[in-house]
């Protein structure tokens, strides 16, 4: 079934790890070193006493710092961000990572975003709070944004916020219930979606109105 014409957003909110960068973190190893079993990392930290949290958080920060310092952009990332700048579409980065690791990634790859929301800024994905905060920083309504990410929490947060979501699948089969608005295999395919949507929204110029003076 063909999709209806797409209206381009005023802003795109991006996840970082696995979306703009190649997957940086070995979550199974981090959880093992933290001793939290299979629980989500940030949720497990939030339940700890201050005494237990400090060494566990140190493990996480050590892994994040190392990963950020050795990070690699996913193919098509620079081309995508350049295209968005040319289209005057604002961008934000929303991540469950620490702000200091985000700053390392941004500096390492000379990336700039109109807004950056890290876990220190309050509630984190899948809560919709960070998406609302990014939209507030960009001075837009959430209906004017898309959320782009490769993870379950990205899509769940977008649905909770009422924001259209694009899941970057990397060729994987989706194993979570939340349904994204659109899917793209990778960033180059997402860029093609944007370009084709922009092309389809342009008014036809090949059929000028008739010259009524000569009728």
C-alpha positions as CSV (number, residue, x, y, z in Angstrom):
1,X,0.0,0.0,0.0
2,X,1.4,3.4,-1.0
3,X,2.1,5.9,1.8
4,X,0.4,9.3,1.7
5,X,2.6,12.3,0.8
6,X,4.9,13.2,3.6
7,X,5.2,16.7,5.1
8,X,8.7,17.4,6.1
9,X,9.3,18.3,9.8
10,X,10.7,21.5,11.1
11,X,13.1,19.5,13.3
12,X,14.5,16.0,13.6
13,X,15.5,14.5,16.9
14,X,18.3,12.0,16.7
15,X,19.4,9.2,19.0
16,X,23.2,8.9,19.2
17,X,24.7,5.5,19.9
18,X,23.8,3.1,17.1
19,X,22.0,5.8,15.1
20,X,24.5,8.5,14.2
21,X,27.5,6.6,15.5
22,X,28.3,2.9,15.1
23,X,27.2,1.0,18.2
24,X,29.7,2.0,20.9
25,X,28.8,0.1,24.1
26,X,29.0,-3.5,25.1
27,X,25.9,-3.5,27.3
28,X,26.2,-7.1,28.4
29,X,29.7,-6.5,29.7
30,X,28.7,-3.2,31.4
31,X,25.8,-4.9,33.2
32,X,28.0,-7.8,34.3
33,X,30.7,-5.4,35.7
34,X,27.9,-3.4,37.5
35,X,26.3,-6.6,38.8
36,X,22.8,-5.7,37.8
37,X,21.8,-8.8,35.9
38,X,19.7,-8.1,32.8
39,X,18.0,-5.0,34.1
40,X,18.2,-1.7,32.0
41,X,21.3,0.2,33.2
42,X,19.9,3.6,34.0
43,X,16.8,2.1,35.7
44,X,19.0,-0.1,37.8
45,X,21.2,2.8,38.8
46,X,18.1,4.8,39.9
47,X,17.1,2.1,42.3
48,X,20.5,1.9,44.1
49,X,21.5,3.5,47.3
50,X,24.1,6.2,47.0
51,X,26.7,3.9,48.4
52,X,26.0,1.2,45.7
53,X,25.4,3.7,42.9
54,X,28.8,5.4,43.0
55,X,31.0,2.4,42.0
56,X,28.3,1.1,39.5
57,X,28.1,4.5,37.9
58,X,31.9,4.7,37.7
59,X,31.9,1.5,35.6
60,X,29.3,3.0,33.2
61,X,31.2,6.2,32.8
62,X,34.5,4.4,32.2
63,X,32.9,2.5,29.3
64,X,31.2,5.5,27.9
65,X,34.3,7.6,28.0
66,X,36.3,4.9,26.2
67,X,33.6,4.4,23.6
68,X,33.1,8.1,22.9
69,X,36.9,8.6,22.5
70,X,37.0,5.8,19.9
71,X,33.6,6.5,18.2
72,X,33.0,6.2,14.5
73,X,30.1,7.8,12.6
74,X,27.7,5.6,10.8
75,X,27.9,5.7,7.0
76,X,25.9,8.6,5.6
77,X,25.8,10.6,8.9
78,X,27.7,13.6,7.6
79,X,25.8,13.7,4.3
80,X,22.5,13.5,6.2
81,X,23.3,16.3,8.6
82,X,24.6,18.5,5.7
83,X,21.4,18.0,3.8
84,X,19.3,19.0,6.9
85,X,21.3,22.2,7.2
86,X,20.7,23.0,3.6
87,X,16.9,22.3,4.1
88,X,16.9,24.5,7.2
89,X,15.6,21.6,9.2
90,X,16.7,21.9,12.9
91,X,18.3,19.0,14.7
92,X,18.6,17.8,18.2
93,X,20.5,15.0,19.9
94,X,18.8,12.9,22.6
95,X,20.7,10.2,24.4
96,X,20.7,8.1,27.6
97,X,24.5,8.6,27.6
98,X,26.3,11.0,29.9
99,X,26.7,14.6,28.7
100,X,30.5,14.4,29.0
101,X,30.6,11.4,26.6
102,X,28.3,13.3,24.2
103,X,30.6,16.3,24.2
104,X,33.5,14.0,23.4
105,X,31.6,12.6,20.4
106,X,30.6,16.0,19.2
107,X,34.1,17.4,19.4
108,X,35.7,14.3,17.9
109,X,33.5,14.5,14.8
110,X,32.9,18.3,14.7
111,X,29.1,17.9,15.0
112,X,26.7,20.6,16.0
113,X,23.0,20.3,17.0
114,X,20.5,22.9,17.9
115,X,19.8,21.1,21.1
116,X,21.4,18.3,23.1
117,X,19.6,16.4,25.8
118,X,21.6,13.9,27.9
119,X,20.6,11.8,30.9
120,X,21.6,14.5,33.4
121,X,18.9,16.7,32.0
122,X,16.1,14.8,33.7
123,X,13.9,11.8,32.7
124,X,15.4,9.7,30.0
125,X,14.0,7.6,27.1
126,X,11.6,5.8,27.0
127,X,10.0,8.6,29.0
128,X,8.8,11.4,26.6
129,X,10.3,14.1,28.7
130,X,13.6,14.4,26.9
131,X,11.8,14.7,23.5
132,X,9.6,17.5,25.0
133,X,12.7,19.2,26.3
134,X,14.4,19.1,22.9
135,X,11.3,20.5,21.2
136,X,11.2,23.3,23.8
137,X,14.9,24.1,23.2
138,X,14.2,24.3,19.4
139,X,11.1,26.4,20.0
140,X,8.8,24.0,18.0
141,X,5.7,21.9,18.8
142,X,6.2,18.1,19.0
143,X,3.9,17.7,16.0
144,X,6.6,19.5,13.9
145,X,9.3,17.0,14.8
146,X,10.4,13.5,13.9
147,X,12.3,11.2,16.2
148,X,15.0,9.0,14.5
149,X,16.6,6.1,16.4
150,X,17.7,2.5,16.2
151,X,16.4,1.4,19.5
152,X,13.2,0.3,21.2
153,X,13.3,3.2,23.7
154,X,13.5,5.8,20.8
155,X,10.3,4.5,19.3
156,X,8.5,4.1,22.7
157,X,9.5,7.7,23.7
158,X,8.3,9.1,20.4
159,X,4.9,7.3,20.7
160,X,4.5,8.6,24.3
161,X,5.3,12.1,23.1
162,X,3.0,12.0,20.1
163,X,6.0,12.4,17.7
164,X,6.4,10.7,14.4
165,X,9.2,8.1,14.6
166,X,11.6,6.6,12.1
167,X,13.3,3.4,13.2
168,X,16.8,2.7,11.7
169,X,16.7,-1.1,11.5
170,X,20.3,-1.9,10.3
171,X,18.6,-4.9,8.6
172,X,17.3,-6.3,11.9
173,X,13.8,-7.7,12.5
174,X,11.9,-5.5,15.0
175,X,11.5,-7.4,18.3
176,X,9.5,-4.8,20.2
177,X,5.8,-4.0,20.1
178,X,6.0,-0.2,19.6
179,X,5.4,0.4,15.9
180,X,7.4,3.2,14.2
181,X,5.8,5.6,11.8
182,X,8.4,4.7,9.2
183,X,11.4,2.4,8.9
184,X,14.7,2.9,7.1
185,X,17.5,0.4,6.8
186,X,20.3,3.0,7.4
187,X,21.0,6.7,7.3
188,X,21.5,6.8,3.5
189,X,18.0,5.2,3.1
190,X,16.6,7.8,5.5
191,X,18.2,10.6,3.5
192,X,16.5,9.2,0.4
193,X,13.2,9.3,2.2
194,X,13.8,13.0,3.0
195,X,14.8,13.8,-0.6
196,X,11.9,12.0,-2.2
197,X,9.5,13.7,0.2
198,X,10.9,17.1,-0.6
199,X,10.6,16.4,-4.3
200,X,7.0,15.2,-4.0
201,X,6.0,18.3,-2.1
202,X,7.3,20.8,-4.7
203,X,4.5,22.3,-6.9
204,X,4.6,21.3,-10.5
205,X,6.3,23.9,-12.6
206,X,6.0,22.1,-16.0
207,X,2.4,23.0,-16.6
208,X,2.0,26.8,-16.4
209,X,-1.5,28.2,-16.3
210,X,-3.1,29.1,-19.7
211,X,-2.7,32.7,-21.0
212,X,-6.2,34.0,-20.5
213,X,-5.5,37.2,-22.5
214,X,-5.2,35.1,-25.7
215,X,-8.3,33.0,-25.0
